[in-house]
Amino acid sequence: MDCYGVIGHPVKHSVSPAMHNAAFRAMKIDAVYASFDVKPEDLKKAIEGAKALGIKGLNVTIPHKEEVLKLAKPDELALRIGAANTLKFDEEVLAYNTDAYGALKALENAGVGVSGKTVLIIGAGGAARAIAFALVGEGATVVVTNRTEQRGLKLVQDVRKYGECVFVPMSELEKLRFDILINATPVGMSGYMPGKLPVDSKLIKEGIVVFDTVYNPMETALIKLAKMRGCKVVYGIDMLVHQGARAFEIWTGLSPPFDVMKKAALNALER
Ligand SMILES: NC(=O)c1ccc[n+]([C@@H]2O[C@H](COP(=O)([O-])OP(=O)(O)OC[C@H]3O[C@@H](n4cnc5c(N)ncnc54)[C@H](OP(=O)(O)O)[C@@H]3O)[C@@H](O)[C@H]2O)c1
């Protein structure tokens, strides 16, 4: 039996085990996926241990996505983003960022084209970084706003090497015109700031697309407001399942059972 898993700290609420084990069962693959709580100071030992144990692949979540790049061989996109969420154990430990792919796929599946569009990203952490690099790669103009301006400015400086990207402080967003708004902060997340909006409600205007990367709850305050105002919405759960599906494909070389994975993720969230 092959072994896969997710490393993070904390990790016990991850829906990835449910999603991947359901995929393995559906595809009749003799494999199991488990979660491992790994403290930051133990990351190197955990990767070495996984190698020694013959683990085939790992997902990597908060807070290890950046640090893990020092312990693996990243592909070009992961290197550019500066973070990885998927490791494949081969002759070497290969690192990928499937969050970027997951975000693009969620937009694509909702029928939202990004080329030539102006996209406002709220946040400048790991998720925002992956999404910003992915979007400029597809020909979008990215506007970043963030609570901590320095962090937002750093992201813009990095992304600008590859495409159009500017920073706008939160206090100046009202003047901005944009086609797509993406929340890449935890604001609105259950257990953190449920019911809260990441930006002023005035910014949610009819005709724009609103993508909330927060997936718990699925119907965040931002999504509810966007629907009320007649905006097209994109759900964080779709990004989550697509990033997992891409990891599955990287590990197994097989086409992932997306619907099975989504159903398992939704069931795990309900629990
Ligand atoms: N759907 C998916 O597949 C998926 C994947 C990854 C992440 N996510 C979502 O994205 C969120 C962010 O993840 P991450 O990995 O990017 O985290 P991160 O690296 O810790 O970054 C968090 C970002 O949110 C901002 N922020 C945090 N609390 C805030 C508040 N109260 N008000 C305003 N801004 C605030 C931070 O601003 P400062 O710089 O000012 O601290 C930072 O820009 C997660 O909570 C999760 O809901 C979803």
The ligand as an SDF file (V2000), in Angstrom:
LIG
                    3D

 48 52  0  0  0  0  0  0  0  0999 V2000
   -9.6670   27.6840   -1.1060 N   0  0  0  0  0  0  0  0  0  0  0  0
   -8.4270   27.2910   -0.9960 C   0  0  0  0  0  0  0  0  0  0  0  0
   -7.9840   26.3020   -1.5910 O   0  0  0  0  0  0  0  0  0  0  0  0
   -7.4860   28.0840   -0.1520 C   0  0  0  0  0  0  0  0  0  0  0  0
   -6.1070   27.8310   -0.1950 C   0  0  0  0  0  0  0  0  0  0  0  0
   -5.2610   28.6190    0.6080 C   0  0  0  0  0  0  0  0  0  0  0  0
   -5.8220   29.6170    1.4240 C   0  0  0  0  0  0  0  0  0  0  0  0
   -7.1630   29.8280    1.4170 N   0  0  0  0  0  0  0  0  0  0  0  0
   -7.7800   30.9090    2.2400 C   0  0  0  0  0  0  0  0  0  0  0  0
   -6.9590   32.0400    2.2110 O   0  0  0  0  0  0  0  0  0  0  0  0
   -6.7700   32.5250    3.5190 C   0  0  0  0  0  0  0  0  0  0  0  0
   -5.3670   33.1140    3.6380 C   0  0  0  0  0  0  0  0  0  0  0  0
   -4.4160   32.0460    3.5600 O   0  0  0  0  0  0  0  0  0  0  0  0
   -2.8480   32.3710    3.4600 P   0  0  0  0  0  0  0  0  0  0  0  0
   -2.1740   31.0550    3.3570 O   0  0  0  0  0  0  0  0  0  0  0  0
   -2.5960   33.3730    2.3890 O   0  0  0  0  0  0  0  0  0  0  0  0
   -2.5750   33.0290    4.8950 O   0  0  0  0  0  0  0  0  0  0  0  0
   -1.4030   34.0230    5.2920 P   0  0  0  0  0  0  0  0  0  0  0  0
   -0.1890   33.7360    4.4980 O   0  0  0  0  0  0  0  0  0  0  0  0
   -1.3490   33.9730    6.7800 O   0  0  0  0  0  0  0  0  0  0  0  0
   -1.9470   35.4950    4.8500 O   0  0  0  0  0  0  0  0  0  0  0  0
   -3.0750   36.0530    5.4400 C   0  0  0  0  0  0  0  0  0  0  0  0
   -3.4570   37.3500    4.7260 C   0  0  0  0  0  0  0  0  0  0  0  0
   -4.6970   37.8010    5.2740 O   0  0  0  0  0  0  0  0  0  0  0  0
   -4.5390   39.1070    5.8470 C   0  0  0  0  0  0  0  0  0  0  0  0
   -5.3560   39.1890    7.0540 N   0  0  0  0  0  0  0  0  0  0  0  0
   -5.3970   38.3160    8.0800 C   0  0  0  0  0  0  0  0  0  0  0  0
   -6.2800   38.7260    9.0140 N   0  0  0  0  0  0  0  0  0  0  0  0
   -6.7940   39.9020    8.5630 C   0  0  0  0  0  0  0  0  0  0  0  0
   -7.7440   40.8210    9.0800 C   0  0  0  0  0  0  0  0  0  0  0  0
   -8.3470   40.6160   10.2550 N   0  0  0  0  0  0  0  0  0  0  0  0
   -8.0470   41.9010    8.3480 N   0  0  0  0  0  0  0  0  0  0  0  0
   -7.4350   42.1370    7.1610 C   0  0  0  0  0  0  0  0  0  0  0  0
   -6.5240   41.3110    6.6100 N   0  0  0  0  0  0  0  0  0  0  0  0
   -6.2050   40.1990    7.3150 C   0  0  0  0  0  0  0  0  0  0  0  0
   -3.0760   39.2210    6.1340 C   0  0  0  0  0  0  0  0  0  0  0  0
   -2.7500   40.5890    6.1800 O   0  0  0  0  0  0  0  0  0  0  0  0
   -1.4150   41.1200    6.9280 P   0  0  0  0  0  0  0  0  0  0  0  0
   -0.3150   41.0130    5.9190 O   0  0  0  0  0  0  0  0  0  0  0  0
   -1.7720   42.4990    7.2910 O   0  0  0  0  0  0  0  0  0  0  0  0
   -1.2240   40.2240    8.1270 O   0  0  0  0  0  0  0  0  0  0  0  0
   -2.4760   38.4890    4.9280 C   0  0  0  0  0  0  0  0  0  0  0  0
   -2.4810   39.3150    3.7970 O   0  0  0  0  0  0  0  0  0  0  0  0
   -6.9970   31.2920    4.4340 C   0  0  0  0  0  0  0  0  0  0  0  0
   -7.5020   31.6930    5.6660 O   0  0  0  0  0  0  0  0  0  0  0  0
   -7.9920   30.4610    3.6700 C   0  0  0  0  0  0  0  0  0  0  0  0
   -9.2980   30.8100    4.0890 O   0  0  0  0  0  0  0  0  0  0  0  0
   -7.9930   29.0870    0.6630 C   0  0  0  0  0  0  0  0  0  0  0  0
  1  2  1  0
  2  3  2  0
  2  4  1  0
  4  5  1  0
  4 48  2  0
  5  6  2  0
  6  7  1  0
  7  8  2  0
  8  9  1  0
  8 48  1  0
  9 10  1  0
  9 46  1  0
 10 11  1  0
 11 12  1  0
 11 44  1  0
 12 13  1  0
 13 14  1  0
 14 15  2  0
 14 16  1  0
 14 17  1  0
 17 18  1  0
 18 19  2  0
 18 20  1  0
 18 21  1  0
 21 22  1  0
 22 23  1  0
 23 24  1  0
 23 42  1  0
 24 25  1  0
 25 26  1  0
 25 36  1  0
 26 27  1  0
 26 35  1  0
 27 28  2  0
 28 29  1  0
 29 30  1  0
 29 35  2  0
 30 31  1  0
 30 32  2  0
 32 33  1  0
 33 34  2  0
 34 35  1  0
 36 37  1  0
 36 42  1  0
 37 38  1  0
 38 39  2  0
 38 40  1  0
 38 41  1  0
 42 43  1  0
 44 45  1  0
 44 46  1  0
 46 47  1  0
M  CHG  2   8   1  16  -1
M  END
$$$$
